[in-house]
Amino acid sequence: MLRIIIVAMLFLFITIPSFAVEGPKNEDEKTLYAIGLTVARSLSVFNLSPAELEHVKQGITDAVEGKKPAVDLADYTGKVQELARARRKAQGEKAAAAGKEFLEKAAGEKGAVKTDSGMVYQSLKDGSGASPTATDTVKVNYRGTLVDGKEFDSSYKRGTPAEFRLDGVIKCWTEGLQKMKEGGKARFVCPSTLAYGDAGAGELILPGSTLNFEVELLEIKKK
């Protein structure tokens, strides 16, 4: 939470100038612009309305200009944390509802199978090698998106496949990869109960989120 507060301060440093600025042109300006994108992502937990954002701006503007604060920050640190938890929970409830609808739609697609656990498995390319067991280490490429299509992780972008023991990842992956063969590619639609549950993960994966993955099984590394 301290990180969020610090990030909010950075945000106001960027927004304090009242003059309009053009888009970034040189590398320094692009770097500053990237800070703004990072700040916006960190503040997303609050889901601020335009009116609420103005109060946030005013608070840091007063601090930067050396004005007497309207509130004692020490008295409100706990309330900031409470607000973050409440807003994240509310966003998570919306995400859970959208995820349920997304999952059912995915289950109705051609070739898709909804398993007893609740995940949706859809082969995109059949492999011809062996299938892994839960204790095998696998090498995969993958892309993970939220139900709105926003990407939250990608080994393709990192340029390096991921390697992990199959029983050390989310349940959806443990189950889904055992249905694949080396060289295959599949889609996993994972309900939150088989992913990150009511806790969520990081800033983008909210509590109750259904996750969508495209996974390529490159290699099974037997002991």
KOLMAR-493566 format. One line per 3 residues: number of its first residue (from 1); their letters; for each residue x, y, z of N, C-alpha, C, O, CB. Coordinates in pm, whole numbers, plus 50000, padded with zeros to 5 digits. Each point is the difference from the previous one (the first is absolute). Glycine has a CB too. Example, Ala and Ser with C-alpha at 12.3 -4.5 7.8 and 13.67 -1.06 7.14 Angstrom:
% residues 2
1) AS) 51319,49431,50780,49911,50119,50000,50090,50120,50000,50104,49998,50066,49707,49885,50059 | 50154,50222,49803,50082,50119,50006,49923,50109,50073,50051,50111,50017,50067,49826,49768
This chain:
% residues 223
1) MLR) 50082,49880,50000,49918,50120,50000,50086,50126,50000,49965,50100,49937,49856,49774,50184 | 50293,50121,49950,50091,50114,49998,50044,50028,49857,50015,50116,49960,50063,49830,50273 | 49944,49949,49691,50039,50015,49860,49894,50077,49923,50032,50086,49918,50099,49701,50094
4) III) 49741,50181,50013,49891,50068,49930,49999,50148,50034,49978,50084,49913,49888,49704,50090 | 50158,50244,50125,50001,50140,50041,50113,50075,49931,49981,50112,49953,49919,49824,50269 | 50218,50001,49772,50114,50063,49935,49971,50022,49852,50031,50105,49944,50124,49790,50222
7) VAM) 49785,50003,49772,49967,50010,49858,49899,50112,49977,50009,50072,49900,50036,49684,50070 | 49860,50258,50121,49902,50107,49987,50069,50137,50005,49960,50092,49930,49864,49761,50176 | 50278,50159,49977,50074,50124,50007,50069,50030,49867,50000,50114,49954,50033,49851,50291
10) LFL) 50025,49931,49694,50063,50017,49869,49898,50046,49898,50029,50084,49915,50138,49740,50142 | 49715,50120,49952,49894,50034,49905,49968,50149,50005,49983,50064,49896,49922,49707,50129 | 50089,50282,50092,49969,50142,50012,50113,50088,49954,49976,50110,49949,49876,49835,50239
13) FIT) 50271,50011,49828,50112,50077,49948,49987,50016,49850,50035,50103,49943,50112,49814,50243 | 49800,49978,49749,49984,50004,49856,49884,50089,49960,50007,50068,49898,50089,49703,50086 | 49797,50229,50096,49878,50069,49960,49989,50143,50052,49907,50071,49962,49987,49708,50031
16) IPS) 50198,50263,50093,49991,50134,50057,50000,50112,49895,49919,50091,50012,50195,49819,50188 | 49973,50087,49696,50000,50109,49904,49862,50019,49938,49934,49903,49963,50308,50054,49990 | 49716,50169,50035,49868,50029,49945,50004,50018,49850,49895,50002,49935,50043,50103,50280
19) FAV) 50184,49910,49728,50010,50019,49856,49989,49866,49928,50035,49895,50054,50108,50309,49982 | 49808,49802,49842,49984,49879,49921,50136,49957,49944,50082,50085,49964,49681,49979,49977 | 50259,49807,50051,50124,49948,49943,49967,49911,49881,49896,49934,49996,50218,50077,50228
22) EGP) 49976,49988,49680,49982,49914,49885,50050,49861,50034,50056,49977,50107,49968,50218,49735 | 49954,49712,50066,50046,49864,50023,50152,49995,50008,50068,50090,49950,49731,49823,49932 | 50256,49982,50182,50145,49990,50018,50072,49989,49866,49956,49928,49910,50006,49963,50312
25) KNE) 50150,50181,49766,50075,50000,49874,50138,49937,50014,50041,49920,49916,49834,50285,50018 | 50197,49831,50172,50134,49942,50017,49997,49892,50108,49897,49976,50062,50209,50242,49866 | 50009,49718,50094,50006,49887,50092,49970,50042,50144,49935,49925,50074,50231,49968,49775
28) DEK) 49881,50225,50191,49970,50046,50137,49850,50018,50019,49945,49958,50102,50279,50156,49909 | 49711,49947,49892,49855,50022,50009,49925,49868,49998,49901,49983,50070,50126,50239,49818 | 50021,49683,50031,49936,49869,49994,50017,49925,50131,49910,49927,50043,50130,50065,49711
31) TLY) 50075,50026,50310,50023,49936,50130,49906,50058,50105,49943,49926,50080,50298,50034,49861 | 49742,50172,50058,49906,50063,50092,49857,49955,49973,49922,49978,50092,50231,50220,49925 | 49815,49788,49856,49867,49951,49963,49978,49858,50052,49892,49966,50047,50111,50180,49747
34) AIG) 50103,49772,50198,49991,49862,50051,49977,49999,50151,49931,49912,50051,50220,50012,49765 | 49907,50175,50254,49973,50011,50144,49850,50022,50022,49941,49941,50090,50291,50152,49951 | 49709,49991,49876,49857,50026,50012,49917,49874,49981,49903,49978,50072,50137,50251,49846
37) LTV) 49999,49688,49984,49929,49874,49978,50013,49908,50121,49905,49933,50040,50134,50089,49713 | 50082,49974,50304,50023,49917,50119,49918,50049,50118,49942,49920,50074,50289,50030,49845 | 49764,50180,50097,49922,50060,50109,49852,49966,49985,49933,49962,50096,50235,50225,49922
40) ARS) 49781,49829,49859,49858,49972,49976,49966,49856,50034,49894,49973,50056,50104,50200,49764 | 50091,49735,50147,49976,49859,50032,49996,49979,50150,49917,49925,50051,50195,50006,49735 | 49978,50136,50286,50005,49984,50146,49878,50059,50068,49957,49951,50104,50291,50054,49883
43) LSV) 49696,50101,49955,49882,50063,50058,49870,49932,49961,49893,50034,50051,50232,50179,49947 | 49884,49690,49910,49877,49939,49948,49919,49930,50107,49878,49984,49986,50238,49987,49798 | 49949,49987,50325,49928,49932,50107,49891,50088,50059,49899,49949,50049,50307,49920,50002
46) FNL) 49813,50264,49944,49902,50091,50058,49882,50028,49907,49896,50048,50045,50288,50054,50086 | 49832,49870,49739,49892,50022,49904,49940,50140,50018,49879,50015,50018,50072,49737,49979 | 50135,50348,50000,49961,50137,50032,49908,50062,49895,50021,49984,49880,50195,50040,50241
49) SPA) 49682,50044,49926,49915,50080,49912,50073,50130,49970,50095,50034,50072,49691,49862,50021 | 50174,50179,49804,50064,50129,49972,49997,50094,50120,50098,50069,50026,49838,49904,49737 | 49953,50029,50310,49990,50087,50117,50096,49956,50110,50063,50084,50065,49698,49962,49878
52) ELE) 50250,49823,50079,50091,49948,50102,50144,50029,49963,50082,50032,50086,49753,49788,49970 | 50196,50168,49816,50136,50027,49954,50040,50143,50030,50117,50027,50031,49854,49803,49789 | 49936,50262,50172,50030,50141,50031,50041,50017,50145,50088,50081,50030,49750,49990,49793
55) HVK) 50100,49854,50269,50038,50009,50141,50142,49946,50020,50077,50056,50077,49680,49919,49991 | 50275,49916,49862,50136,49944,50009,50101,50102,49950,50103,50022,50063,49807,49744,49906 | 50061,50296,49918,50088,50103,49945,50019,50116,50098,50111,50049,50019,49815,49887,49751
58) QGI) 49965,50107,50292,50007,50113,50091,50087,49970,50121,50076,50085,50046,49697,49985,49879 | 50215,49807,50126,50080,49963,50117,50149,50009,49973,50074,50053,50082,49742,49798,49988 | 50228,50098,49817,50144,50002,49972,50043,50138,49952,50113,50042,50028,49879,49714,49915
61) TDA) 49922,50314,49988,50033,50137,49960,50028,50085,50124,50097,50075,50003,49761,49902,49790 | 50057,50010,50309,50021,50076,50123,50134,49963,50065,50072,50087,50048,49679,49924,49987 | 50281,49859,49964,50125,49956,50062,50120,50053,49922,50097,50047,50060,49788,49746,50024
64) VEG) 50109,50201,49785,50111,50046,49916,50021,50151,50015,50113,50047,50000,49841,49767,49838 | 49937,50260,50173,50009,50147,50010,50023,50048,50143,50009,50120,50026,49841,49896,49776 | 50159,49888,50290,50031,50036,50138,49883,50056,50079,50020,50065,50103,50206,49978,49819
67) KKP) 49652,49931,50031,49882,50049,50072,49969,49908,50119,50041,49884,50003,49869,50217,49783 | 50018,49952,50309,49961,49920,50114,49899,49894,49956,49898,50034,49940,50144,50161,50217 | 49986,49677,49871,49907,49895,49958,49863,50014,50065,49989,50044,50115,50206,49806,49853
70) AVD) 49703,50114,49960,49864,50006,50054,49974,49888,50099,49907,50010,50080,50018,50097,49708 | 50155,49787,50208,49987,49888,50094,50138,49958,50047,50100,50030,49936,49687,49893,49951 | 50218,50007,50225,50124,49944,50051,50018,49863,49934,49920,49909,50023,50060,50216,50201
73) LAD) 50124,49860,49695,50021,49876,49925,50007,49878,50091,49950,49893,49965,50171,50239,49862 | 49938,49883,50290,50012,49887,50093,49863,49947,50041,49985,49881,50028,50231,50215,50056 | 49684,49992,49919,49865,49959,50039,49927,49928,49886,49900,49933,50024,50092,50260,50134
76) YTG) 50059,49820,49720,49927,49948,49885,50070,49886,49927,49947,49947,49903,49956,50276,50075 | 50216,49740,50066,50070,49890,49934,49918,49871,50005,49989,49929,49900,50230,50177,50161 | 49724,49866,50055,49916,49881,50014,49876,50007,49912,49956,49899,49945,50127,50075,50287
79) KVQ) 49860,50146,49755,49880,50016,49918,50032,49982,49852,49917,49951,49924,49989,50203,50248 | 50214,49888,49788,50043,49978,49861,50006,49850,49972,49956,49953,49895,50176,50264,50106 | 49922,49708,50094,50009,49855,49985,49861,49937,49994,49975,49910,49920,50245,50093,50201
82) ELA) 49690,50045,49965,49863,49948,50001,49931,50026,49866,49930,49914,49947,50059,50123,50302 | 50031,50083,49699,49938,50036,49873,50053,49912,49887,49923,49955,49915,50050,50281,50165 | 50158,49739,49921,50060,49915,49897,49941,49859,50006,49968,49942,49896,50244,50192,50115
85) RAR) 49772,49812,50109,49944,49865,50015,49855,49997,49953,49958,49907,49930,50195,50049,50263 | 49770,50146,49845,49859,50004,49963,49981,50015,49850,49915,49934,49940,50034,50166,50282 | 50131,49986,49716,49989,50021,49856,50043,49874,49924,49938,49962,49901,50104,50285,50131
88) RKA) 50064,49688,50015,50047,49878,49934,49896,49889,50011,49978,49925,49905,50261,50140,50146 | 49696,49926,50066,49896,49899,50018,49884,50025,49906,49947,49907,49940,50120,50066,50299 | 49893,50153,49748,49888,50035,49912,50033,49969,49854,49917,49949,49926,50015,50229,50235
91) QGE) 50191,49855,49799,50041,49968,49863,50007,49850,49979,49968,49950,49892,50161,50265,50098 | 49912,49713,50113,50008,49855,49992,49862,49936,49980,49987,49902,49927,50215,50106,50218 | 49697,50047,49920,49864,49948,49984,49951,50016,49857,49932,49913,49946,50020,50141,50294
94) KAA) 50083,50060,49699,49964,50022,49860,50077,49905,49910,49945,49947,49903,50005,50294,50147 | 50177,49738,49983,50083,49911,49920,49948,49856,50007,50003,49928,49900,50195,50221,50141 | 49754,49811,50076,49948,49864,50016,49876,49979,49914,49984,49894,49939,50108,50100,50294
97) AAG) 49820,50103,49763,49879,49990,49919,50033,49994,49852,49943,49921,49925,49931,50203,50252 | 50220,49962,49780,50041,49999,49859,50069,49869,49965,49985,49949,49889,50038,50301,50116 | 50054,49697,50089,50071,49875,49976,49908,49881,49981,50026,49913,49917,50160,50179,50217
100) KEF) 49707,49905,49942,49904,49890,49987,49939,49999,49861,49985,49895,49939,49966,50118,50307 | 50013,50105,49706,49942,50011,49866,50103,49961,49893,49967,49931,49904,49879,50252,50178 | 50277,49862,49936,50107,49969,49904,50025,49850,49994,50018,49943,49892,50087,50280,50153
103) LEK) 49895,49712,50071,50027,49857,50008,49892,49919,49927,50031,49907,49927,50085,50130,50293 | 49760,50000,49801,49890,49928,49936,50003,50018,49848,49971,49907,49925,49891,50122,50283 | 50174,50091,49747,50010,50025,49857,50113,49918,49939,49986,49944,49892,49922,50288,50141
106) AAG) 50204,49761,50037,50115,49924,49952,49967,49851,49992,50045,49931,49908,50109,50240,50192 | 49768,49780,49996,49964,49858,50002,49914,49961,49880,49996,49883,49962,50016,50123,50286 | 49921,50092,49693,49913,49972,49886,50071,50007,49866,49938,49973,49896,49877,50115,50237
109) EKG) 50312,49946,49866,50073,50010,49874,50036,49862,49946,50011,49902,50074,50081,50320,49999 | 49926,49773,49796,50029,49873,49933,50129,49937,50053,50104,50066,50005,49778,50018,49790 | 50110,49791,50245,50116,49927,50050,50032,50022,50146,50091,49937,50054,49994,50076,49720
112) AVK) 49842,50076,50291,50026,50030,50141,49932,49897,50090,49891,49951,49970,50129,50294,49976 | 50046,49723,50164,49946,49904,50098,50008,50062,50138,50106,50048,50042,49964,49754,49816 | 49819,50197,50213,50000,50044,50138,50020,49879,50089,49919,49907,49998,49930,50289,49949
115) TDS) 50257,49803,50130,50033,49883,50081,49921,49999,50131,49932,50097,50033,50298,49899,49865 | 49780,49894,50174,49929,49988,50128,50045,50106,50100,49924,50039,50088,50051,49716,49870 | 50149,50290,50029,50052,50100,50095,49946,50139,49972,50000,50086,50088,50206,49778,49935
118) GMV) 49746,50158,49853,49946,50130,49965,50080,50078,49898,49954,50104,49952,49952,49899,50271 | 50214,49949,49742,50078,50071,49899,49949,49964,49860,49935,49898,49981,50267,50103,50172 | 49831,50085,49750,49968,49971,49861,50131,49974,49927,50093,50081,50004,49697,50063,50002
121) YQS) 50216,49740,49927,50119,49960,49925,49964,49993,49852,49899,49942,49962,50193,49928,50236 | 49993,50191,49719,49976,50000,49856,50134,49982,49927,50089,50085,50011,49705,50065,50017 | 50218,49742,49899,50123,49976,49925,50004,50093,49879,49905,50008,49923,50101,49751,50153
124) LKD) 50106,50311,49909,50019,50089,49885,50092,49935,49896,49995,50032,49881,49971,50167,50269 | 50118,49709,49899,50090,49925,49912,50038,49872,50073,50057,50006,50109,50033,50206,49778 | 49879,49676,50056,50031,49872,50064,50149,49971,49992,50062,50015,49895,49709,49901,50049
127) GSG) 50286,50041,50168,50139,49959,50002,50013,49853,49964,49900,49931,49983,50150,50244,50189 | 50073,49779,49817,50021,49860,49963,50095,49929,50095,50031,49882,49981,49926,50179,49783 | 50090,50011,50337,50093,49940,50095,49929,49941,50120,49883,49962,49993,50287,50199,49932
130) ASP) 49904,49832,50186,49945,49944,50123,49919,50106,50075,50007,50119,49969,50186,49721,50046 | 49730,50115,50083,49926,50089,50089,50070,50003,50135,50048,49896,50046,49734,50055,49833 | 50224,50163,50186,50068,50008,50130,49913,49946,50113,49878,49990,49988,50249,50209,49929
133) TAT) 49939,49765,50192,49930,49966,50124,50016,50117,50096,50075,50094,49972,49964,49656,49995 | 49891,50245,50144,50000,50112,50094,50137,50025,50063,50025,50110,50050,49738,49840,49996 | 50325,49951,49952,50132,50018,50062,50109,50032,49899,50116,50014,50037,49813,49829,50140
136) DTV) 50035,50170,49696,50097,50035,49896,50027,50150,49998,49918,50081,50042,50005,49722,49823 | 50194,50231,50085,50033,50140,49971,49977,50024,49852,50042,49921,49916,50128,50089,50273 | 49762,50099,49780,49967,50028,49860,50059,50134,49956,50031,50086,50082,49758,49780,49942
139) KVN) 50227,50147,49845,50046,50125,49939,49889,50048,49910,49958,49928,49909,50289,50005,50101 | 49704,50189,50013,49884,50049,49925,50018,50145,49957,50076,50076,50059,49780,49766,50068 | 50071,50192,49769,49976,50140,49966,49853,50028,50025,49916,49912,49979,50272,50092,49847
142) YRG) 49781,50116,50219,49860,50027,50033,49970,50149,49995,50089,50085,50003,49906,49711,50139 | 49877,50232,49850,49950,50137,50008,49876,49997,50088,49909,49920,49977,50183,50142,49793 | 49902,50026,50330,49885,50005,50090,49926,50131,49988,50061,50107,50002,50057,49742,50152
145) TLV) 49750,50144,49833,49917,50120,49990,49882,49993,50096,49958,49892,50042,50109,50134,49718 | 49882,50092,50274,49878,50009,50078,49881,49984,49906,50018,49994,49878,50093,50157,50294 | 49770,49842,49883,49882,49978,49915,49972,50118,49908,49928,49986,49901,49979,49868,50277
148) DGK) 50149,50264,49854,49981,50116,49913,50108,50007,49892,50004,50096,49923,49888,50026,50266 | 50195,49777,49806,50104,49994,49899,50132,50063,50041,50097,49994,49924,49722,50008,49913 | 50187,50059,50280,50123,50065,50045,50105,49895,50037,49973,49910,50080,49894,50288,50004
151) EFD) 50249,49813,49857,50107,49905,50027,50068,50031,50133,50035,50115,50026,50000,49855,49727 | 49984,49928,50332,50067,50022,50127,50134,49926,50010,50079,50027,50090,49698,50004,50013 | 50247,49877,49805,50127,49927,50002,50022,49934,49865,49904,49959,49933,50077,50002,50316
154) SSY) 50147,50029,49710,50031,49937,49872,50146,49960,49994,50088,50085,50012,49731,50048,49878 | 50207,49739,50092,50138,49955,49982,50051,50042,49862,50120,50015,49980,49839,49790,50175 | 49949,50213,49751,50039,50044,49866,50065,50139,50007,50102,50025,49937,49711,49839,49961
157) KRG) 50125,50225,50179,50055,50135,50012,50134,50001,50071,50088,50080,49968,49680,50009,50034 | 50249,49821,50095,50127,49993,50070,50108,49937,49912,50119,50019,50024,49758,49964,50194 | 50080,49942,49682,50094,49935,49909,50064,49875,50057,50098,49950,49946,49945,50270,49959
160) TPA) 49900,49728,50206,50055,49881,50065,49887,49909,50047,49915,50044,50077,50287,50087,49996 | 49794,49743,49882,49898,49908,50049,50012,49980,50151,50107,50020,50058,49892,49864,49719 | 49891,50077,50284,49999,49975,50144,50021,49851,50028,49955,49915,49923,49892,50283,50112
163) EFR) 50221,49773,50073,50018,49862,50045,49955,49988,50144,50034,50084,50083,50159,49883,49758 | 49731,49928,50189,49952,49980,50136,49952,49857,50018,49967,49931,49903,49967,50312,50112 | 50064,49714,50109,49943,49869,50033,49849,50014,49999,49945,50097,50053,50258,49837,50087
166) LDG) 49730,49971,49802,49857,50014,49972,49913,50009,50125,49892,50059,49995,50150,49817,49796 | 50003,50066,50320,49920,50009,50121,50034,50124,50083,49957,50012,50114,50030,49740,49888 | 50090,50341,49938,50037,50121,50071,49935,50125,49944,50042,50111,50032,50170,49780,50024
169) VIK) 49687,50092,49859,49931,50115,49939,49852,49994,50034,49956,49913,50075,50213,50095,49737 | 49753,50085,50134,49857,50000,50030,49935,49870,49952,50046,49940,49903,49950,50312,50080 | 49899,49707,50083,49936,49871,49973,49954,49986,49855,50005,49892,49942,49923,50104,50296
172) CWT) 50027,50114,49705,49953,49999,49862,50111,49955,49906,49976,49923,49907,49861,50261,50147 | 50283,49864,49970,50114,49962,49916,50041,49856,50025,50033,49926,49907,50044,50311,50093 | 49922,49723,50126,50036,49862,50033,49908,49902,49926,50046,49900,49945,50038,50173,50282
175) EGL) 49789,49959,49772,49903,49914,49931,50012,50012,49848,50007,49900,49929,49838,50123,50267 | 50157,50099,49755,49997,50021,49856,50121,49945,49927,49985,49941,49893,49883,50257,50151 | 50250,49821,50012,50121,49955,49932,50009,49848,49993,50062,49945,49908,50051,50262,50169
178) QKM) 49825,49725,50018,50001,49854,49995,49911,49945,49888,50008,49882,49965,50035,50116,50281 | 49873,50088,49697,49917,49960,49887,50072,50021,49866,49953,49954,49896,49844,50105,50239 | 50316,50008,49869,50073,50034,49879,50113,49900,49970,50039,49922,50086,49905,50317,49956
181) KEG) 50105,49767,49835,50118,49925,49960,50105,50099,49951,49968,50110,49956,49893,49686,49983 | 50264,50163,50070,50108,50086,49954,49974,50049,49857,49960,49924,49913,50200,49953,50237 | 49865,50252,49830,49977,50059,49869,49861,50056,49982,49971,50064,49898,50193,49779,50015
184) GKA) 49748,50135,50184,49862,50045,49991,49981,50141,50054,50086,50053,50071,49843,49712,49949 | 49959,50293,49945,49961,50132,50049,49854,49994,50041,49918,49942,49928,50253,50175,49924 | 49795,49942,50261,49863,49993,50049,49961,50129,50071,50084,50082,50037,49937,49671,49987
187) RFV) 49850,50261,49992,49944,50113,50074,49944,49948,50131,49926,49901,50003,50019,50224,49784 | 50091,49942,50322,49944,49970,50131,49918,50120,50045,50051,50112,50002,50143,49734,50057 | 49682,50134,49977,49921,50104,50064,49982,49955,50145,49935,49900,50028,49942,50169,49755
190) CPS) 50181,50007,50307,50013,49957,50139,49909,50080,50093,50018,50121,50014,50217,49812,49939 | 49668,50003,50110,49920,50071,50102,50090,50036,50117,50106,49939,50019,49684,49938,49912 | 50169,50220,50146,50086,50047,50109,50032,49890,50101,50106,50003,50062,49795,50223,49909
193) TLA) 50009,49679,50044,50023,49891,50096,50118,49913,49960,50057,49931,50084,49700,50070,49968 | 50280,50002,49819,50116,49924,49952,50117,50090,49967,50102,49956,49946,49743,49872,49965 | 50141,50301,50123,50105,50097,49971,50044,50067,50130,50067,49937,50082,49841,50103,49685
196) YGD) 50055,50088,50254,50048,50073,50117,49891,50032,50101,50022,50075,50095,50152,50021,49760 | 49707,49846,50124,49894,50006,50100,49959,50140,50043,50001,50094,49921,50082,49692,50153 | 49880,50225,50053,49951,50127,50054,50113,50095,50038,49974,50113,50041,49828,49765,50042
199) AGA) 50321,50078,49903,50113,50087,50032,50044,50081,49879,50049,50113,50014,50025,49722,50159 | 49910,50108,49707,50051,50066,49882,50152,49993,49998,50060,49929,50081,49741,50224,49915 | 50261,49919,49912,50146,50001,49991,50046,50128,49934,49959,50032,49889,50047,49716,50098
202) GEL) 50079,50327,50082,50051,50125,49945,49892,50104,49984,49896,49996,50066,50278,49874,49817 | 49851,50224,50028,49908,50111,49981,49891,49969,49898,49890,50055,50008,50295,50100,50052 | 49845,49757,49844,49907,49978,49891,49902,49886,50025,49885,50007,49957,50290,50080,49893
205) ILP) 49868,49808,50218,49913,49885,50023,49921,50022,50129,50051,49978,50110,50110,49867,49768 | 49716,50197,50106,49914,50032,50113,49947,49873,50066,50000,49894,49939,49938,50322,49952 | 50015,49794,50234,49936,49885,50065,49885,49949,49915,49921,50078,49947,50144,50011,50280
208) GST) 49926,49779,49761,49890,49940,49924,50018,50001,49850,49906,49968,49927,49951,50101,50255 | 50262,49966,49769,50021,50014,49856,50008,49866,49928,50069,49908,50045,50049,50305,50001 | 49812,49776,49842,50017,49891,49906,50112,50039,49905,50006,50114,49954,49748,49816,50062
211) LNF) 50337,49976,49956,50117,50028,49917,49999,49917,49872,49954,49886,49999,50176,50170,50208 | 49920,50004,49688,50004,49935,49868,50146,49985,49957,50074,50097,49997,49699,50000,49940 | 50266,49780,50029,50138,49973,49961,50006,49928,49866,49915,49917,49968,50150,50073,50273
214) EVE) 50037,50044,49681,50041,49918,49887,50136,49943,50035,50093,50075,50031,49775,50065,49798 | 50145,49729,50166,50121,49933,50049,50055,49904,49895,49926,49920,49943,49989,50099,50293 | 50215,49991,49739,50070,49905,49913,50089,49912,50086,50083,50050,50075,49911,50113,49731
217) LLE) 49989,49705,50184,50086,49907,50073,50121,49967,49912,49989,49923,49905,49811,49980,50223 | 50312,50155,49906,50120,49985,49918,50078,49874,50033,50053,49934,49911,49957,50311,50074 | 49997,49723,50144,50085,49888,50040,49962,49949,50139,49963,50077,50088,50223,50016,49771
220) IKK) 49825,49777,50159,49984,49939,50131,50138,49956,50045,50069,49926,49930,49692,49997,50021 | 50280,50123,50166,50134,49969,50050,49988,49894,50108,49981,50031,50118,50101,50202,49828 | 49930,49643,50014,49991,49889,50093,50127,49993,50086,50109,50036,49955,49742,49838,49882
223) K) 50133,50081,50284,50117,49981,50088,50077,49876,49956,50102,49965,50060,49778,50147,50134
